[in-house]
Amino acid sequence: MTLRTRKIIIIGAGHVGSHAGYALASQGLAEKIVYIDTDEEKAGAQALDLFDAMAYLPHRVLVTAGDYTEAADADLLIIAAGPLPDMGKGQSRMDTLAQTIEILQGILDGIKQSGFHGIIISVSNPADVVAHYVQHRLGYPKEKIISTSTVLDSARLRRVLSEKIGIDQKSIYAYALGEHGESQMVAWSTVTIAGKPVLELMKEKPDKYGQLDLEAIAEEGKAGGWHILGGKGSTEFGIGAAIAEVTRAVFADEKRVLPVSVLLEGEYGQRGVYASVPAVLGIHGVEEIIELNLTEEEKAKFDWSCQTMRENYEMACKL
């Protein structure tokens, strides 16, 4: 009997890459993790630090630093390199586009030369535009490159709603859609609590649910990352867990529905744009896109978000 091991490449050994590695290792989602970074010393230090934890984790993972030759036989590759927005200058994620595109040039050349043919999870911001750019530059199958995009935003949305109503977020289904950024929107007509639409609960139980300010909740969910960035300089634990969740859905062939950024080709009336929507994830990547029944107002907000990302993608292609 031959046992197959799972190998993950993490490009970028900074805050996101390091916490992604720990989440993947602690949850037993790989047998080998390789860090690649232009700062080779830092990549080696992150790998050694994480490998030291194996003595106290339930699943052994070989963690090393390497180069792109390591990617040839890898199953999954995570792109987590790029600058953080400068809050002091009022930057948004989209404002880092030019810097990220410049950093990506060497990364994409390395991926091409490596012969890698597995699943790519793109995390670098602006997440949706970058995923589209990477897919285009690599000529990669659209179902095999996704962005975590609003997986984390949706978790933040569920957390805020949970705090308002006193019900655990695991019993809440709510998606932030569109951009992992300022133009994202919430399809409140599809939000449910234990399967019951929240809009119905607001009518049926006005004392408990009727006073919910849905617009304020959506804004607070969207602002979650900025609160964290302002308080400690980076987001780490949440995105690490989000990456692990997407990885598990792929490696375990779970057919799990998560709000990831995928290339739309007619779905939601959109074409030629990466946007975050509920998608079925399995061993081959994106297996199906779930089209929610949006209201006219929600559709207009989603269309605007897609247009924002389309314009920025066109800008990225000119850089």
C-alpha positions in Angstrom: 0.0 0.0 0.0 1.3 3.4 -1.0 0.2 6.4 1.1 0.1 9.7 -0.6 1.3 12.8 1.3 -0.2 16.3 0.8 2.2 19.1 0.0 1.5 22.9 0.2 3.6 25.8 -1.0 3.1 29.1 0.8 4.5 32.1 -1.1 5.1 34.9 1.4 6.4 34.3 4.9 4.9 37.3 6.6 1.9 37.7 8.9 -0.6 36.0 6.7 1.7 33.2 5.4 3.0 32.3 8.9 -0.5 32.1 10.4 -1.8 30.1 7.4 1.0 27.7 7.9 0.2 27.2 11.6 -3.5 26.8 10.9 -2.8 24.2 8.2 -0.3 22.3 10.4 -2.4 22.4 13.6 -5.5 21.1 11.7 -3.5 18.3 10.1 -4.2 19.4 6.5 -0.8 18.7 5.0 2.2 16.5 5.5 4.7 19.0 4.0 4.6 22.8 3.9 7.3 24.8 2.1 7.7 28.5 2.5 9.0 30.6 -0.4 10.0 34.3 0.1 12.5 36.7 -1.4 13.7 37.1 2.2 15.1 33.6 2.4 16.3 34.1 6.0 12.8 35.0 7.2 11.3 32.1 5.3 13.8 29.7 6.9 13.1 31.2 10.4 9.3 30.8 9.9 9.7 27.3 8.8 11.9 26.4 11.7 9.6 28.1 14.2 6.6 26.2 12.9 8.5 22.9 12.7 9.5 23.3 16.4 5.7 23.2 17.3 5.3 19.7 15.8 6.4 18.1 19.1 3.2 19.4 20.6 0.8 19.2 17.7 -1.3 16.1 17.0 -0.2 15.8 13.3 3.4 15.8 12.1 4.2 18.1 9.3 7.6 18.6 7.7 8.0 22.4 7.3 10.9 23.8 5.3 11.9 26.8 3.2 12.7 26.4 -0.4 12.4 27.7 -3.9 10.0 27.2 -6.9 11.4 23.9 -7.8 9.6 22.6 -4.7 6.3 23.5 -6.4 6.4 20.9 -9.2 4.9 18.1 -7.1 2.8 20.3 -4.8 -1.0 19.9 -4.5 -1.8 23.4 -3.5 -0.1 26.8 -3.7 -1.0 29.8 -1.6 0.0 33.3 -2.7 0.2 35.5 0.4 2.8 38.1 -0.7 2.2 41.8 -0.9 2.0 45.1 1.0 -0.5 46.0 3.7 -2.6 49.1 3.2 -1.2 52.2 4.9 -4.0 53.3 7.2 -2.1 56.5 8.0 -2.5 57.5 4.4 -6.1 56.3 4.2 -5.3 53.5 1.8 -7.8 50.8 0.9 -6.9 47.3 -0.3 -7.3 48.5 -3.9 -4.8 51.2 -3.4 -2.0 48.6 -3.0 -2.7 47.2 -6.5 0.3 48.6 -8.3 2.7 47.4 -5.5 1.2 44.0 -5.5 1.3 43.6 -9.3 5.0 44.5 -9.2 5.7 41.9 -6.5 3.7 39.3 -8.5 5.9 39.4 -11.6 8.7 37.3 -10.1 6.2 35.0 -8.3 4.3 34.2 -11.5 7.5 33.6 -13.4 8.5 31.2 -10.7 5.2 29.3 -10.8 5.3 29.0 -14.6 8.8 27.6 -14.6 8.1 25.2 -11.8 5.5 23.2 -13.7 3.0 23.4 -10.8 -0.4 22.2 -11.8 -2.4 22.0 -8.6 -4.9 24.4 -6.9 -4.0 28.0 -6.3 -5.4 30.0 -3.4 -4.7 33.7 -3.9 -4.8 35.8 -0.8 -2.8 38.9 -1.8 -4.8 42.1 -1.9 -6.8 43.5 -3.6 -7.9 39.8 -3.5 -10.4 39.5 -6.3 -8.5 41.6 -8.9 -5.2 39.8 -8.0 -6.8 36.4 -8.5 -8.1 37.4 -11.9 -4.7 38.8 -12.8 -2.9 35.6 -11.7 -5.4 33.4 -13.6 -4.9 35.5 -16.8 -1.1 35.7 -16.6 -0.7 32.0 -16.0 -3.4 31.0 -18.4 -4.7 28.8 -15.6 -8.0 26.9 -15.6 -10.6 29.1 -13.9 -11.8 26.4 -11.6 -8.3 25.8 -10.2 -7.6 29.4 -9.0 -9.7 31.0 -6.3 -9.4 33.8 -3.8 -10.4 33.5 -0.2 -12.0 37.0 -0.7 -15.1 37.3 1.5 -14.7 34.0 3.3 -13.3 36.1 6.1 -15.7 39.0 5.6 -18.6 36.6 5.9 -17.2 35.3 9.1 -17.0 38.8 10.4 -20.5 39.5 9.3 -21.8 36.4 11.1 -19.8 37.5 14.2 -21.4 40.9 14.3 -24.9 39.6 13.7 -24.3 37.0 16.4 -23.4 39.7 18.9 -26.6 41.6 18.1 -29.0 38.7 18.4 -27.3 36.4 20.9 -27.2 33.3 18.7 -23.9 31.5 17.8 -22.5 32.4 14.4 -22.4 28.7 13.5 -26.2 28.8 13.3 -26.1 31.8 11.0 -25.8 31.7 7.2 -24.8 35.1 5.8 -22.6 36.0 2.9 -20.7 39.1 2.0 -20.6 39.2 -1.8 -18.6 40.9 -4.5 -15.3 42.5 -3.5 -13.1 41.7 -0.5 -13.0 45.4 0.1 -15.0 48.7 0.1 -17.6 47.8 -2.5 -18.7 44.5 -0.9 -22.4 44.0 -0.2 -24.6 41.7 1.9 -27.6 39.9 0.4 -29.9 40.2 3.4 -32.7 38.5 1.6 -30.7 35.3 1.7 -29.5 35.5 5.4 -30.9 32.8 7.6 -30.8 31.9 11.3 -31.2 28.1 11.7 -32.8 28.1 8.3 -35.2 31.0 9.0 -34.8 34.1 6.9 -33.7 37.0 9.1 -36.1 39.4 7.4 -39.0 37.1 8.4 -37.7 37.0 12.0 -37.6 40.8 12.1 -41.4 40.8 11.3 -42.4 37.9 13.5 -40.3 38.9 16.6 -40.0 42.7 16.5 -38.9 42.8 20.1 -35.8 40.7 19.5 -35.0 41.2 15.8 -37.1 44.1 14.7 -34.6 46.8 15.8 -31.6 45.3 13.8 -29.9 47.9 11.8 -28.9 45.8 8.8 -26.9 48.5 7.1 -24.9 49.2 10.2 -24.2 45.5 10.7 -23.0 45.1 7.2 -20.7 48.2 7.6 -19.4 46.8 10.9 -18.6 43.4 9.3 -16.8 45.2 6.4 -14.8 47.3 8.9 -13.7 44.3 10.9 -10.4 44.0 9.2 -9.6 47.7 9.6 -10.3 47.5 13.3 -7.7 44.7 13.6 -5.2 46.4 11.2 -5.5 49.6 13.2 -5.1 47.9 16.5 -2.2 45.5 15.8 -0.9 46.3 12.4 -2.0 43.2 10.5 -4.7 40.5 10.3 -3.5 37.0 11.0 -5.6 34.5 12.9 -8.9 35.0 10.9 -7.3 34.8 7.5 -5.2 31.8 8.6 -8.4 29.9 9.6 -10.1 31.0 6.4 -7.3 29.6 4.3 -7.4 26.3 6.2 -11.2 26.1 5.7 -10.8 26.5 1.9 -8.0 24.0 1.9 -10.0 21.4 3.8 -12.9 21.8 1.4 -10.5 21.0 -1.5 -8.4 18.3 0.0 -11.3 16.4 1.6 -13.4 16.8 -1.5 -16.1 18.1 0.9 -18.4 19.8 -1.8 -18.5 22.6 0.8 -20.1 25.9 -0.1 -17.9 28.9 0.7 -18.1 32.5 -0.5 -14.8 32.5 -2.5 -13.9 34.7 -5.5 -14.3 32.9 -8.8 -14.4 33.9 -12.4 -17.9 34.7 -13.4 -18.9 33.8 -17.0 -22.6 34.6 -17.1 -23.5 33.9 -13.5 -25.3 36.7 -11.7 -25.4 38.5 -15.1 -21.7 39.1 -14.9 -18.9 38.1 -17.3 -15.2 38.4 -17.2 -14.8 39.4 -13.6 -13.6 37.6 -10.4 -16.1 38.2 -7.6 -17.0 36.5 -4.3 -20.1 34.3 -4.5 -21.1 31.0 -2.9 -19.3 28.2 -4.7 -19.1 24.4 -4.2 -15.4 23.4 -3.5 -14.0 20.0 -4.0 -10.9 18.1 -5.1 -10.9 19.8 -8.5 -11.4 23.3 -7.1 -14.5 25.2 -8.0 -17.2 22.6 -9.0 -20.3 24.8 -9.1 -21.3 28.4 -8.6 -24.5 28.8 -6.5 -26.6 31.7 -7.8 -28.6 33.4 -5.0 -31.9 35.0 -5.8 -31.0 38.6 -5.2 -33.5 41.4 -4.9 -33.2 44.2 -7.5 -31.5 46.5 -5.0 -29.0 43.7 -4.0 -28.3 43.0 -7.7 -27.6 46.7 -8.3 -25.1 46.7 -5.4 -23.5 43.5 -6.6 -23.2 44.8 -10.2 -21.5 48.0 -8.9 -19.0 45.9 -6.9 -18.2 43.9 -10.0 -17.8 47.0 -12.1 -15.4 48.4 -9.6 -13.3 45.2 -9.8 -13.5 45.0 -13.6 -12.1 48.5 -13.9 -9.3 47.8 -11.5 -8.5 44.6 -13.3 -8.2 46.4 -16.6 -5.9 48.9 -14.8 -3.8 46.0 -13.5 -3.3 44.6 -17.0 -1.8 47.9 -18.1 0.7 48.1 -15.3 
